[in-house]
Amino acid sequence: NILLVRDNAIVEDMPAALAKYTPPLPSYLAMITGPSRTADIERVLTLGVHGPERLLVILVGQGGDQA
């Protein structure tokens, strides 16, 4: 998967991210904070079962022409 992100959209923590939204919050909001975790298989913690195996993040400068 490839993710394009404006460099000025990156914030320090979750409260700062939520502060960017003015009420009401969108009806659907996904906060992905890291690889998935599951203990469904024989109660053994397994990381990264769901989602992409690799993620390419490209930061785009405010000018829009930098990557």
PDBQT receptor file of N, H, CA, C and O in Angstrom, charges set to zero:
ATOM      1  N   ASN A   1       0.841  -1.182   0.000  1.00  0.00    +0.000 N 
ATOM      2  CA  ASN A   1       0.000   0.000   0.000  1.00  0.00    +0.000 C 
ATOM      3  C   ASN A   1       0.879   1.235   0.000  1.00  0.00    +0.000 C 
ATOM      4  O   ASN A   1       1.981   1.226   0.547  1.00  0.00    +0.000 OA
ATOM      5  N   ILE A   2       0.390   2.280  -0.608  1.00  0.00    +0.000 N 
ATOM      6  H   ILE A   2      -0.506   2.287  -1.052  1.00  0.00    +0.000 HD
ATOM      7  CA  ILE A   2       1.116   3.546  -0.681  1.00  0.00    +0.000 C 
ATOM      8  C   ILE A   2       0.257   4.629  -0.043  1.00  0.00    +0.000 C 
ATOM      9  O   ILE A   2      -0.935   4.742  -0.329  1.00  0.00    +0.000 OA
ATOM     10  N   LEU A   3       0.872   5.415   0.814  1.00  0.00    +0.000 N 
ATOM     11  H   LEU A   3       1.840   5.323   1.046  1.00  0.00    +0.000 HD
ATOM     12  CA  LEU A   3       0.167   6.473   1.526  1.00  0.00    +0.000 C 
ATOM     13  C   LEU A   3       0.848   7.799   1.233  1.00  0.00    +0.000 C 
ATOM     14  O   LEU A   3       2.046   7.946   1.473  1.00  0.00    +0.000 OA
ATOM     15  N   LEU A   4       0.097   8.767   0.717  1.00  0.00    +0.000 N 
ATOM     16  H   LEU A   4      -0.877   8.648   0.522  1.00  0.00    +0.000 HD
ATOM     17  CA  LEU A   4       0.606  10.121   0.501  1.00  0.00    +0.000 C 
ATOM     18  C   LEU A   4       0.113  10.990   1.648  1.00  0.00    +0.000 C 
ATOM     19  O   LEU A   4      -1.087  11.043   1.917  1.00  0.00    +0.000 OA
ATOM     20  N   VAL A   5       1.037  11.672   2.327  1.00  0.00    +0.000 N 
ATOM     21  H   VAL A   5       2.012  11.629   2.108  1.00  0.00    +0.000 HD
ATOM     22  CA  VAL A   5       0.684  12.473   3.500  1.00  0.00    +0.000 C 
ATOM     23  C   VAL A   5       1.303  13.855   3.362  1.00  0.00    +0.000 C 
ATOM     24  O   VAL A   5       2.488  13.977   3.050  1.00  0.00    +0.000 OA
ATOM     25  N   ARG A   6       0.523  14.882   3.590  1.00  0.00    +0.000 N 
ATOM     26  H   ARG A   6      -0.439  14.783   3.844  1.00  0.00    +0.000 HD
ATOM     27  CA  ARG A   6       1.078  16.239   3.633  1.00  0.00    +0.000 C 
ATOM     28  C   ARG A   6       1.931  16.356   4.890  1.00  0.00    +0.000 C 
ATOM     29  O   ARG A   6       1.512  15.941   5.970  1.00  0.00    +0.000 OA
ATOM     30  N   ASP A   7       3.114  16.915   4.750  1.00  0.00    +0.000 N 
ATOM     31  H   ASP A   7       3.454  17.253   3.872  1.00  0.00    +0.000 HD
ATOM     32  CA  ASP A   7       4.012  16.980   5.900  1.00  0.00    +0.000 C 
ATOM     33  C   ASP A   7       3.444  17.810   7.047  1.00  0.00    +0.000 C 
ATOM     34  O   ASP A   7       3.788  17.567   8.204  1.00  0.00    +0.000 OA
ATOM     35  N   ASN A   8       2.587  18.781   6.755  1.00  0.00    +0.000 N 
ATOM     36  H   ASN A   8       2.308  18.978   5.816  1.00  0.00    +0.000 HD
ATOM     37  CA  ASN A   8       2.005  19.592   7.826  1.00  0.00    +0.000 C 
ATOM     38  C   ASN A   8       0.813  18.908   8.499  1.00  0.00    +0.000 C 
ATOM     39  O   ASN A   8       0.209  19.479   9.408  1.00  0.00    +0.000 OA
ATOM     40  N   ALA A   9       0.468  17.696   8.067  1.00  0.00    +0.000 N 
ATOM     41  H   ALA A   9       0.958  17.232   7.329  1.00  0.00    +0.000 HD
ATOM     42  CA  ALA A   9      -0.632  16.953   8.685  1.00  0.00    +0.000 C 
ATOM     43  C   ALA A   9      -0.144  16.041   9.805  1.00  0.00    +0.000 C 
ATOM     44  O   ALA A   9      -0.953  15.466  10.533  1.00  0.00    +0.000 OA
ATOM     45  N   ILE A  10       1.159  15.907   9.947  1.00  0.00    +0.000 N 
ATOM     46  H   ILE A  10       1.817  16.374   9.356  1.00  0.00    +0.000 HD
ATOM     47  CA  ILE A  10       1.710  15.026  10.978  1.00  0.00    +0.000 C 
ATOM     48  C   ILE A  10       1.711  15.764  12.308  1.00  0.00    +0.000 C 
ATOM     49  O   ILE A  10       2.188  16.895  12.402  1.00  0.00    +0.000 OA
ATOM     50  N   VAL A  11       1.178  15.121  13.323  1.00  0.00    +0.000 N 
ATOM     51  H   VAL A  11       0.790  14.202  13.247  1.00  0.00    +0.000 HD
ATOM     52  CA  VAL A  11       1.100  15.716  14.658  1.00  0.00    +0.000 C 
ATOM     53  C   VAL A  11       1.808  14.818  15.664  1.00  0.00    +0.000 C 
ATOM     54  O   VAL A  11       2.160  13.678  15.360  1.00  0.00    +0.000 OA
ATOM     55  N   GLU A  12       2.010  15.348  16.863  1.00  0.00    +0.000 N 
ATOM     56  H   GLU A  12       1.725  16.274  17.109  1.00  0.00    +0.000 HD
ATOM     57  CA  GLU A  12       2.808  14.659  17.878  1.00  0.00    +0.000 C 
ATOM     58  C   GLU A  12       2.086  13.487  18.534  1.00  0.00    +0.000 C 
ATOM     59  O   GLU A  12       2.703  12.461  18.819  1.00  0.00    +0.000 OA
ATOM     60  N   ASP A  13       0.781  13.631  18.777  1.00  0.00    +0.000 N 
ATOM     61  H   ASP A  13       0.279  14.465  18.546  1.00  0.00    +0.000 HD
ATOM     62  CA  ASP A  13       0.080  12.587  19.520  1.00  0.00    +0.000 C 
ATOM     63  C   ASP A  13      -1.411  12.584  19.175  1.00  0.00    +0.000 C 
ATOM     64  O   ASP A  13      -1.881  13.413  18.395  1.00  0.00    +0.000 OA
ATOM     65  N   MET A  14      -2.144  11.641  19.766  1.00  0.00    +0.000 N 
ATOM     66  H   MET A  14      -1.763  10.968  20.399  1.00  0.00    +0.000 HD
ATOM     67  CA  MET A  14      -3.572  11.484  19.476  1.00  0.00    +0.000 C 
ATOM     68  C   MET A  14      -4.392  12.723  19.860  1.00  0.00    +0.000 C 
ATOM     69  O   MET A  14      -5.240  13.137  19.070  1.00  0.00    +0.000 OA
ATOM     70  N   PRO A  15      -4.182  13.336  21.039  1.00  0.00    +0.000 N 
ATOM     71  CA  PRO A  15      -4.951  14.548  21.345  1.00  0.00    +0.000 C 
ATOM     72  C   PRO A  15      -4.738  15.660  20.313  1.00  0.00    +0.000 C 
ATOM     73  O   PRO A  15      -5.679  16.376  19.974  1.00  0.00    +0.000 OA
ATOM     74  N   ALA A  16      -3.516  15.806  19.817  1.00  0.00    +0.000 N 
ATOM     75  H   ALA A  16      -2.751  15.223  20.093  1.00  0.00    +0.000 HD
ATOM     76  CA  ALA A  16      -3.253  16.826  18.794  1.00  0.00    +0.000 C 
ATOM     77  C   ALA A  16      -3.973  16.485  17.496  1.00  0.00    +0.000 C 
ATOM     78  O   ALA A  16      -4.451  17.381  16.800  1.00  0.00    +0.000 OA
ATOM     79  N   ALA A  17      -4.053  15.205  17.163  1.00  0.00    +0.000 N 
ATOM     80  H   ALA A  17      -3.665  14.478  17.728  1.00  0.00    +0.000 HD
ATOM     81  CA  ALA A  17      -4.765  14.785  15.952  1.00  0.00    +0.000 C 
ATOM     82  C   ALA A  17      -6.255  15.083  16.079  1.00  0.00    +0.000 C 
ATOM     83  O   ALA A  17      -6.863  15.610  15.148  1.00  0.00    +0.000 OA
ATOM     84  N   LEU A  18      -6.841  14.753  17.216  1.00  0.00    +0.000 N 
ATOM     85  H   LEU A  18      -6.347  14.325  17.973  1.00  0.00    +0.000 HD
ATOM     86  CA  LEU A  18      -8.272  14.996  17.415  1.00  0.00    +0.000 C 
ATOM     87  C   LEU A  18      -8.579  16.486  17.482  1.00  0.00    +0.000 C 
ATOM     88  O   LEU A  18      -9.675  16.906  17.111  1.00  0.00    +0.000 OA
ATOM     89  N   ALA A  19      -7.627  17.292  17.951  1.00  0.00    +0.000 N 
ATOM     90  H   ALA A  19      -6.736  16.950  18.253  1.00  0.00    +0.000 HD
ATOM     91  CA  ALA A  19      -7.839  18.737  18.043  1.00  0.00    +0.000 C 
ATOM     92  C   ALA A  19      -7.949  19.377  16.665  1.00  0.00    +0.000 C 
ATOM     93  O   ALA A  19      -8.485  20.479  16.546  1.00  0.00    +0.000 OA
ATOM     94  N   LYS A  20      -7.455  18.713  15.617  1.00  0.00    +0.000 N 
ATOM     95  H   LYS A  20      -7.020  17.818  15.713  1.00  0.00    +0.000 HD
ATOM     96  CA  LYS A  20      -7.555  19.251  14.254  1.00  0.00    +0.000 C 
ATOM     97  C   LYS A  20      -8.989  19.204  13.726  1.00  0.00    +0.000 C 
ATOM     98  O   LYS A  20      -9.327  19.924  12.786  1.00  0.00    +0.000 OA
ATOM     99  N   TYR A  21      -9.833  18.362  14.326  1.00  0.00    +0.000 N 
ATOM    100  H   TYR A  21      -9.559  17.778  15.090  1.00  0.00    +0.000 HD
ATOM    101  CA  TYR A  21     -11.224  18.246  13.891  1.00  0.00    +0.000 C 
ATOM    102  C   TYR A  21     -12.094  19.181  14.710  1.00  0.00    +0.000 C 
ATOM    103  O   TYR A  21     -11.952  19.255  15.930  1.00  0.00    +0.000 OA
ATOM    104  N   THR A  22     -12.991  19.892  14.046  1.00  0.00    +0.000 N 
ATOM    105  H   THR A  22     -13.106  19.831  13.055  1.00  0.00    +0.000 HD
ATOM    106  CA  THR A  22     -13.964  20.688  14.772  1.00  0.00    +0.000 C 
ATOM    107  C   THR A  22     -15.222  19.846  14.918  1.00  0.00    +0.000 C 
ATOM    108  O   THR A  22     -15.589  19.126  13.989  1.00  0.00    +0.000 OA
ATOM    109  N   PRO A  23     -15.889  19.920  16.064  1.00  0.00    +0.000 N 
ATOM    110  CA  PRO A  23     -17.088  19.099  16.266  1.00  0.00    +0.000 C 
ATOM    111  C   PRO A  23     -18.129  19.395  15.207  1.00  0.00    +0.000 C 
ATOM    112  O   PRO A  23     -18.201  20.532  14.742  1.00  0.00    +0.000 OA
ATOM    113  N   PRO A  24     -18.924  18.447  14.811  1.00  0.00    +0.000 N 
ATOM    114  CA  PRO A  24     -18.825  17.043  15.220  1.00  0.00    +0.000 C 
ATOM    115  C   PRO A  24     -17.748  16.307  14.417  1.00  0.00    +0.000 C 
ATOM    116  O   PRO A  24     -17.397  16.705  13.306  1.00  0.00    +0.000 OA
ATOM    117  N   LEU A  25     -17.240  15.237  15.002  1.00  0.00    +0.000 N 
ATOM    118  H   LEU A  25     -17.525  14.914  15.905  1.00  0.00    +0.000 HD
ATOM    119  CA  LEU A  25     -16.272  14.400  14.300  1.00  0.00    +0.000 C 
ATOM    120  C   LEU A  25     -16.941  13.738  13.100  1.00  0.00    +0.000 C 
ATOM    121  O   LEU A  25     -18.163  13.586  13.093  1.00  0.00    +0.000 OA
ATOM    122  N   PRO A  26     -16.183  13.345  12.097  1.00  0.00    +0.000 N 
ATOM    123  CA  PRO A  26     -16.776  12.632  10.953  1.00  0.00    +0.000 C 
ATOM    124  C   PRO A  26     -17.499  11.368  11.414  1.00  0.00    +0.000 C 
ATOM    125  O   PRO A  26     -17.171  10.810  12.461  1.00  0.00    +0.000 OA
ATOM    126  N   SER A  27     -18.470  10.923  10.641  1.00  0.00    +0.000 N 
ATOM    127  H   SER A  27     -18.736  11.376   9.790  1.00  0.00    +0.000 HD
ATOM    128  CA  SER A  27     -19.223   9.725  11.020  1.00  0.00    +0.000 C 
ATOM    129  C   SER A  27     -18.354   8.477  10.968  1.00  0.00    +0.000 C 
ATOM    130  O   SER A  27     -18.666   7.481  11.621  1.00  0.00    +0.000 OA
ATOM    131  N   TYR A  28     -17.266   8.518  10.199  1.00  0.00    +0.000 N 
ATOM    132  H   TYR A  28     -17.013   9.327   9.669  1.00  0.00    +0.000 HD
ATOM    133  CA  TYR A  28     -16.338   7.386  10.166  1.00  0.00    +0.000 C 
ATOM    134  C   TYR A  28     -14.925   7.941  10.261  1.00  0.00    +0.000 C 
ATOM    135  O   TYR A  28     -14.526   8.790   9.465  1.00  0.00    +0.000 OA
ATOM    136  N   LEU A  29     -14.179   7.459  11.233  1.00  0.00    +0.000 N 
ATOM    137  H   LEU A  29     -14.503   6.769  11.880  1.00  0.00    +0.000 HD
ATOM    138  CA  LEU A  29     -12.815   7.915  11.440  1.00  0.00    +0.000 C 
ATOM    139  C   LEU A  29     -11.971   6.717  11.832  1.00  0.00    +0.000 C 
ATOM    140  O   LEU A  29     -12.292   6.040  12.809  1.00  0.00    +0.000 OA
ATOM    141  N   ALA A  30     -10.910   6.437  11.105  1.00  0.00    +0.000 N 
ATOM    142  H   ALA A  30     -10.650   6.987  10.312  1.00  0.00    +0.000 HD
ATOM    143  CA  ALA A  30     -10.036   5.301  11.411  1.00  0.00    +0.000 C 
ATOM    144  C   ALA A  30      -8.690   5.821  11.887  1.00  0.00    +0.000 C 
ATOM    145  O   ALA A  30      -8.029   6.590  11.190  1.00  0.00    +0.000 OA
ATOM    146  N   MET A  31      -8.293   5.401  13.065  1.00  0.00    +0.000 N 
ATOM    147  H   MET A  31      -8.830   4.776  13.631  1.00  0.00    +0.000 HD
ATOM    148  CA  MET A  31      -6.977   5.742  13.604  1.00  0.00    +0.000 C 
ATOM    149  C   MET A  31      -6.150   4.467  13.617  1.00  0.00    +0.000 C 
ATOM    150  O   MET A  31      -6.396   3.575  14.429  1.00  0.00    +0.000 OA
ATOM    151  N   ILE A  32      -5.189   4.375  12.740  1.00  0.00    +0.000 N 
ATOM    152  H   ILE A  32      -4.989   5.100  12.080  1.00  0.00    +0.000 HD
ATOM    153  CA  ILE A  32      -4.338   3.191  12.662  1.00  0.00    +0.000 C 
ATOM    154  C   ILE A  32      -3.031   3.539  13.355  1.00  0.00    +0.000 C 
ATOM    155  O   ILE A  32      -2.287   4.406  12.898  1.00  0.00    +0.000 OA
ATOM    156  N   THR A  33      -2.760   2.863  14.457  1.00  0.00    +0.000 N 
ATOM    157  H   THR A  33      -3.364   2.158  14.828  1.00  0.00    +0.000 HD
ATOM    158  CA  THR A  33      -1.620   3.231  15.289  1.00  0.00    +0.000 C 
ATOM    159  C   THR A  33      -0.465   2.255  15.205  1.00  0.00    +0.000 C 
ATOM    160  O   THR A  33       0.582   2.491  15.807  1.00  0.00    +0.000 OA
ATOM    161  N   GLY A  34      -0.629   1.170  14.478  1.00  0.00    +0.000 N 
ATOM    162  H   GLY A  34      -1.480   0.978  13.989  1.00  0.00    +0.000 HD
ATOM    163  CA  GLY A  34       0.451   0.198  14.361  1.00  0.00    +0.000 C 
ATOM    164  C   GLY A  34      -0.072  -1.115  13.829  1.00  0.00    +0.000 C 
ATOM    165  O   GLY A  34      -1.225  -1.199  13.406  1.00  0.00    +0.000 OA
ATOM    166  N   PRO A  35       0.761  -2.146  13.845  1.00  0.00    +0.000 N 
ATOM    167  CA  PRO A  35       0.334  -3.443  13.316  1.00  0.00    +0.000 C 
ATOM    168  C   PRO A  35      -0.796  -4.040  14.151  1.00  0.00    +0.000 C 
ATOM    169  O   PRO A  35      -0.922  -3.765  15.345  1.00  0.00    +0.000 OA
ATOM    170  N   SER A  36      -1.612  -4.861  13.497  1.00  0.00    +0.000 N 
ATOM    171  H   SER A  36      -1.510  -5.085  12.528  1.00  0.00    +0.000 HD
ATOM    172  CA  SER A  36      -2.718  -5.506  14.202  1.00  0.00    +0.000 C 
ATOM    173  C   SER A  36      -2.183  -6.507  15.218  1.00  0.00    +0.000 C 
ATOM    174  O   SER A  36      -1.063  -7.005  15.099  1.00  0.00    +0.000 OA
ATOM    175  N   ARG A  37      -3.002  -6.787  16.208  1.00  0.00    +0.000 N 
ATOM    176  H   ARG A  37      -3.912  -6.383  16.305  1.00  0.00    +0.000 HD
ATOM    177  CA  ARG A  37      -2.667  -7.782  17.231  1.00  0.00    +0.000 C 
ATOM    178  C   ARG A  37      -3.867  -8.702  17.400  1.00  0.00    +0.000 C 
ATOM    179  O   ARG A  37      -5.011  -8.249  17.397  1.00  0.00    +0.000 OA
ATOM    180  N   THR A  38      -3.606  -9.973  17.545  1.00  0.00    +0.000 N 
ATOM    181  H   THR A  38      -2.676 -10.341  17.547  1.00  0.00    +0.000 HD
ATOM    182  CA  THR A  38      -4.679 -10.921  17.806  1.00  0.00    +0.000 C 
ATOM    183  C   THR A  38      -4.144 -12.059  18.662  1.00  0.00    +0.000 C 
ATOM    184  O   THR A  38      -2.975 -12.432  18.571  1.00  0.00    +0.000 OA
ATOM    185  N   ALA A  39      -5.013 -12.594  19.482  1.00  0.00    +0.000 N 
ATOM    186  H   ALA A  39      -5.964 -12.291  19.556  1.00  0.00    +0.000 HD
ATOM    187  CA  ALA A  39      -4.681 -13.780  20.272  1.00  0.00    +0.000 C 
ATOM    188  C   ALA A  39      -5.726 -14.854  19.998  1.00  0.00    +0.000 C 
ATOM    189  O   ALA A  39      -5.942 -15.738  20.827  1.00  0.00    +0.000 OA
ATOM    190  N   ASP A  40      -6.376 -14.780  18.833  1.00  0.00    +0.000 N 
ATOM    191  H   ASP A  40      -6.200 -14.062  18.160  1.00  0.00    +0.000 HD
ATOM    192  CA  ASP A  40      -7.430 -15.728  18.472  1.00  0.00    +0.000 C 
ATOM    193  C   ASP A  40      -6.903 -17.142  18.265  1.00  0.00    +0.000 C 
ATOM    194  O   ASP A  40      -7.625 -18.113  18.493  1.00  0.00    +0.000 OA
ATOM    195  N   ILE A  41      -5.660 -17.263  17.838  1.00  0.00    +0.000 N 
ATOM    196  H   ILE A  41      -5.074 -16.475  17.653  1.00  0.00    +0.000 HD
ATOM    197  CA  ILE A  41      -5.110 -18.579  17.519  1.00  0.00    +0.000 C 
ATOM    198  C   ILE A  41      -4.452 -19.153  18.767  1.00  0.00    +0.000 C 
ATOM    199  O   ILE A  41      -3.333 -18.778  19.120  1.00  0.00    +0.000 OA
ATOM    200  N   GLU A  42      -5.148 -20.056  19.423  1.00  0.00    +0.000 N 
ATOM    201  H   GLU A  42      -6.056 -20.361  19.136  1.00  0.00    +0.000 HD
ATOM    202  CA  GLU A  42      -4.654 -20.739  20.620  1.00  0.00    +0.000 C 
ATOM    203  C   GLU A  42      -4.169 -19.770  21.692  1.00  0.00    +0.000 C 
ATOM    204  O   GLU A  42      -3.264 -20.099  22.460  1.00  0.00    +0.000 OA
ATOM    205  N   ARG A  43      -4.756 -18.592  21.751  1.00  0.00    +0.000 N 
ATOM    206  H   ARG A  43      -5.491 -18.325  21.128  1.00  0.00    +0.000 HD
ATOM    207  CA  ARG A  43      -4.433 -17.568  22.744  1.00  0.00    +0.000 C 
ATOM    208  C   ARG A  43      -2.957 -17.183  22.755  1.00  0.00    +0.000 C 
ATOM    209  O   ARG A  43      -2.395 -16.859  23.801  1.00  0.00    +0.000 OA
ATOM    210  N   VAL A  44      -2.347 -17.222  21.592  1.00  0.00    +0.000 N 
ATOM    211  H   VAL A  44      -2.803 -17.485  20.742  1.00  0.00    +0.000 HD
ATOM    212  CA  VAL A  44      -0.961 -16.792  21.432  1.00  0.00    +0.000 C 
ATOM    213  C   VAL A  44      -0.978 -15.454  20.703  1.00  0.00    +0.000 C 
ATOM    214  O   VAL A  44      -1.555 -15.336  19.622  1.00  0.00    +0.000 OA
ATOM    215  N   LEU A  45      -0.340 -14.445  21.301  1.00  0.00    +0.000 N 
ATOM    216  H   LEU A  45       0.129 -14.541  22.179  1.00  0.00    +0.000 HD
ATOM    217  CA  LEU A  45      -0.320 -13.125  20.684  1.00  0.00    +0.000 C 
ATOM    218  C   LEU A  45       0.438 -13.169  19.363  1.00  0.00    +0.000 C 
ATOM    219  O   LEU A  45       1.588 -13.605  19.302  1.00  0.00    +0.000 OA
ATOM    220  N   THR A  46      -0.232 -12.708  18.305  1.00  0.00    +0.000 N 
ATOM    221  H   THR A  46      -1.166 -12.355  18.355  1.00  0.00    +0.000 HD
ATOM    222  CA  THR A  46       0.360 -12.666  16.973  1.00  0.00    +0.000 C 
ATOM    223  C   THR A  46       0.232 -11.241  16.451  1.00  0.00    +0.000 C 
ATOM    224  O   THR A  46      -0.844 -10.647  16.519  1.00  0.00    +0.000 OA
ATOM    225  N   LEU A  47       1.318 -10.696  15.934  1.00  0.00    +0.000 N 
ATOM    226  H   LEU A  47       2.192 -11.179  15.878  1.00  0.00    +0.000 HD
ATOM    227  CA  LEU A  47       1.319  -9.326  15.419  1.00  0.00    +0.000 C 
ATOM    228  C   LEU A  47       1.248  -9.323  13.899  1.00  0.00    +0.000 C 
ATOM    229  O   LEU A  47       1.816 -10.195  13.241  1.00  0.00    +0.000 OA
ATOM    230  N   GLY A  48       0.547  -8.339  13.347  1.00  0.00    +0.000 N 
ATOM    231  H   GLY A  48       0.086  -7.631  13.882  1.00  0.00    +0.000 HD
ATOM    232  CA  GLY A  48       0.547  -8.110  11.906  1.00  0.00    +0.000 C 
ATOM    233  C   GLY A  48      -0.226  -9.101  11.064  1.00  0.00    +0.000 C 
ATOM    234  O   GLY A  48       0.105  -9.304   9.896  1.00  0.00    +0.000 OA
ATOM    235  N   VAL A  49      -1.248  -9.724  11.626  1.00  0.00    +0.000 N 
ATOM    236  H   VAL A  49      -1.518  -9.560  12.575  1.00  0.00    +0.000 HD
ATOM    237  CA  VAL A  49      -2.028 -10.709  10.870  1.00  0.00    +0.000 C 
ATOM    238  C   VAL A  49      -2.915 -10.017   9.834  1.00  0.00    +0.000 C 
ATOM    239  O   VAL A  49      -3.046 -10.500   8.709  1.00  0.00    +0.000 OA
ATOM    240  N   HIS A  50      -3.520  -8.897  10.204  1.00  0.00    +0.000 N 
ATOM    241  H   HIS A  50      -3.414  -8.505  11.117  1.00  0.00    +0.000 HD
ATOM    242  CA  HIS A  50      -4.446  -8.184   9.322  1.00  0.00    +0.000 C 
ATOM    243  C   HIS A  50      -3.752  -6.963   8.733  1.00  0.00    +0.000 C 
ATOM    244  O   HIS A  50      -2.864  -6.383   9.358  1.00  0.00    +0.000 OA
ATOM    245  N   GLY A  51      -4.152  -6.584   7.552  1.00  0.00    +0.000 N 
ATOM    246  H   GLY A  51      -4.873  -7.055   7.044  1.00  0.00    +0.000 HD
ATOM    247  CA  GLY A  51      -3.609  -5.386   6.931  1.00  0.00    +0.000 C 
ATOM    248  C   GLY A  51      -2.450  -5.684   6.000  1.00  0.00    +0.000 C 
ATOM    249  O   GLY A  51      -2.086  -6.841   5.791  1.00  0.00    +0.000 OA
ATOM    250  N   PRO A  52      -1.875  -4.626   5.443  1.00  0.00    +0.000 N 
ATOM    251  CA  PRO A  52      -0.810  -4.810   4.456  1.00  0.00    +0.000 C 
ATOM    252  C   PRO A  52       0.475  -5.330   5.089  1.00  0.00    +0.000 C 
ATOM    253  O   PRO A  52       0.761  -5.077   6.259  1.00  0.00    +0.000 OA
ATOM    254  N   GLU A  53       1.235  -6.059   4.291  1.00  0.00    +0.000 N 
ATOM    255  H   GLU A  53       1.003  -6.266   3.340  1.00  0.00    +0.000 HD
ATOM    256  CA  GLU A  53       2.538  -6.540   4.764  1.00  0.00    +0.000 C 
ATOM    257  C   GLU A  53       3.547  -5.398   4.765  1.00  0.00    +0.000 C 
ATOM    258  O   GLU A  53       4.421  -5.324   5.629  1.00  0.00    +0.000 OA
ATOM    259  N   ARG A  54       3.412  -4.511   3.783  1.00  0.00    +0.000 N 
ATOM    260  H   ARG A  54       2.702  -4.572   3.081  1.00  0.00    +0.000 HD
ATOM    261  CA  ARG A  54       4.307  -3.362   3.676  1.00  0.00    +0.000 C 
ATOM    262  C   ARG A  54       3.483  -2.104   3.461  1.00  0.00    +0.000 C 
ATOM    263  O   ARG A  54       2.401  -2.145   2.876  1.00  0.00    +0.000 OA
ATOM    264  N   LEU A  55       4.014  -0.982   3.945  1.00  0.00    +0.000 N 
ATOM    265  H   LEU A  55       4.893  -0.949   4.421  1.00  0.00    +0.000 HD
ATOM    266  CA  LEU A  55       3.357   0.308   3.766  1.00  0.00    +0.000 C 
ATOM    267  C   LEU A  55       4.426   1.325   3.385  1.00  0.00    +0.000 C 
ATOM    268  O   LEU A  55       5.394   1.517   4.121  1.00  0.00    +0.000 OA
ATOM    269  N   LEU A  56       4.254   1.968   2.250  1.00  0.00    +0.000 N 
ATOM    270  H   LEU A  56       3.468   1.812   1.653  1.00  0.00    +0.000 HD
ATOM    271  CA  LEU A  56       5.168   3.005   1.794  1.00  0.00    +0.000 C 
ATOM    272  C   LEU A  56       4.509   4.349   2.066  1.00  0.00    +0.000 C 
ATOM    273  O   LEU A  56       3.426   4.630   1.553  1.00  0.00    +0.000 OA
ATOM    274  N   VAL A  57       5.166   5.182   2.876  1.00  0.00    +0.000 N 
ATOM    275  H   VAL A  57       6.046   4.954   3.293  1.00  0.00    +0.000 HD
ATOM    276  CA  VAL A  57       4.640   6.499   3.220  1.00  0.00    +0.000 C 
ATOM    277  C   VAL A  57       5.478   7.545   2.501  1.00  0.00    +0.000 C 
ATOM    278  O   VAL A  57       6.699   7.585   2.648  1.00  0.00    +0.000 OA
ATOM    279  N   ILE A  58       4.814   8.390   1.723  1.00  0.00    +0.000 N 
ATOM    280  H   ILE A  58       3.821   8.358   1.603  1.00  0.00    +0.000 HD
ATOM    281  CA  ILE A  58       5.481   9.470   1.002  1.00  0.00    +0.000 C 
ATOM    282  C   ILE A  58       4.986  10.787   1.584  1.00  0.00    +0.000 C 
ATOM    283  O   ILE A  58       3.789  11.073   1.564  1.00  0.00    +0.000 OA
ATOM    284  N   LEU A  59       5.926  11.594   2.107  1.00  0.00    +0.000 N 
ATOM    285  H   LEU A  59       6.899  11.362   2.123  1.00  0.00    +0.000 HD
ATOM    286  CA  LEU A  59       5.579  12.901   2.645  1.00  0.00    +0.000 C 
ATOM    287  C   LEU A  59       5.630  13.922   1.526  1.00  0.00    +0.000 C 
ATOM    288  O   LEU A  59       6.604  13.995   0.777  1.00  0.00    +0.000 OA
ATOM    289  N   VAL A  60       4.567  14.710   1.420  1.00  0.00    +0.000 N 
ATOM    290  H   VAL A  60       3.776  14.651   2.028  1.00  0.00    +0.000 HD
ATOM    291  CA  VAL A  60       4.459  15.722   0.376  1.00  0.00    +0.000 C 
ATOM    292  C   VAL A  60       4.587  17.081   1.046  1.00  0.00    +0.000 C 
ATOM    293  O   VAL A  60       3.857  17.383   1.989  1.00  0.00    +0.000 OA
ATOM    294  N   GLY A  61       5.524  17.908   0.555  1.00  0.00    +0.000 N 
ATOM    295  H   GLY A  61       6.117  17.662  -0.211  1.00  0.00    +0.000 HD
ATOM    296  CA  GLY A  61       5.728  19.239   1.114  1.00  0.00    +0.000 C 
ATOM    297  C   GLY A  61       4.548  20.146   0.844  1.00  0.00    +0.000 C 
ATOM    298  O   GLY A  61       3.697  19.838   0.009  1.00  0.00    +0.000 OA
ATOM    299  N   GLN A  62       4.496  21.261   1.544  1.00  0.00    +0.000 N 
ATOM    300  H   GLN A  62       5.187  21.512   2.222  1.00  0.00    +0.000 HD
ATOM    301  CA  GLN A  62       3.376  22.192   1.408  1.00  0.00    +0.000 C 
ATOM    302  C   GLN A  62       3.245  22.739  -0.006  1.00  0.00    +0.000 C 
ATOM    303  O   GLN A  62       2.151  23.120  -0.423  1.00  0.00    +0.000 OA
ATOM    304  N   GLY A  63       4.350  22.783  -0.748  1.00  0.00    +0.000 N 
ATOM    305  H   GLY A  63       5.239  22.474  -0.409  1.00  0.00    +0.000 HD
ATOM    306  CA  GLY A  63       4.275  23.267  -2.121  1.00  0.00    +0.000 C 
ATOM    307  C   GLY A  63       3.564  22.299  -3.042  1.00  0.00    +0.000 C 
ATOM    308  O   GLY A  63       3.124  22.684  -4.125  1.00  0.00    +0.000 OA
ATOM    309  N   GLY A  64       3.444  21.034  -2.624  1.00  0.00    +0.000 N 
ATOM    310  H   GLY A  64       3.802  20.721  -1.745  1.00  0.00    +0.000 HD
ATOM    311  CA  GLY A  64       2.735  20.040  -3.400  1.00  0.00    +0.000 C 
ATOM    312  C   GLY A  64       3.557  19.373  -4.472  1.00  0.00    +0.000 C 
ATOM    313  O   GLY A  64       3.094  18.415  -5.092  1.00  0.00    +0.000 OA
ATOM    314  N   ASP A  65       4.787  19.860  -4.716  1.00  0.00    +0.000 N 
ATOM    315  H   ASP A  65       5.163  20.638  -4.213  1.00  0.00    +0.000 HD
ATOM    316  CA  ASP A  65       5.586  19.261  -5.775  1.00  0.00    +0.000 C 
ATOM    317  C   ASP A  65       6.810  18.517  -5.243  1.00  0.00    +0.000 C 
ATOM    318  O   ASP A  65       7.663  18.091  -6.022  1.00  0.00    +0.000 OA
ATOM    319  N   GLN A  66       6.901  18.361  -3.941  1.00  0.00    +0.000 N 
ATOM    320  H   GLN A  66       6.208  18.706  -3.308  1.00  0.00    +0.000 HD
ATOM    321  CA  GLN A  66       8.020  17.635  -3.349  1.00  0.00    +0.000 C 
ATOM    322  C   GLN A  66       7.526  16.323  -2.782  1.00  0.00    +0.000 C 
ATOM    323  O   GLN A  66       6.393  16.241  -2.307  1.00  0.00    +0.000 OA
ATOM    324  N   ALA A  67       8.351  15.304  -2.823  1.00  0.00    +0.000 N 
ATOM    325  H   ALA A  67       9.271  15.371  -3.209  1.00  0.00    +0.000 HD
ATOM    326  CA  ALA A  67       7.993  14.009  -2.234  1.00  0.00    +0.000 C 
ATOM    327  C   ALA A  67       9.176  13.458  -1.481  1.00  0.00    +0.000 C 
ATOM    328  O   ALA A  67       9.092  12.373  -0.906  1.00  0.00    +0.000 OA
TER     329      ALA A  67
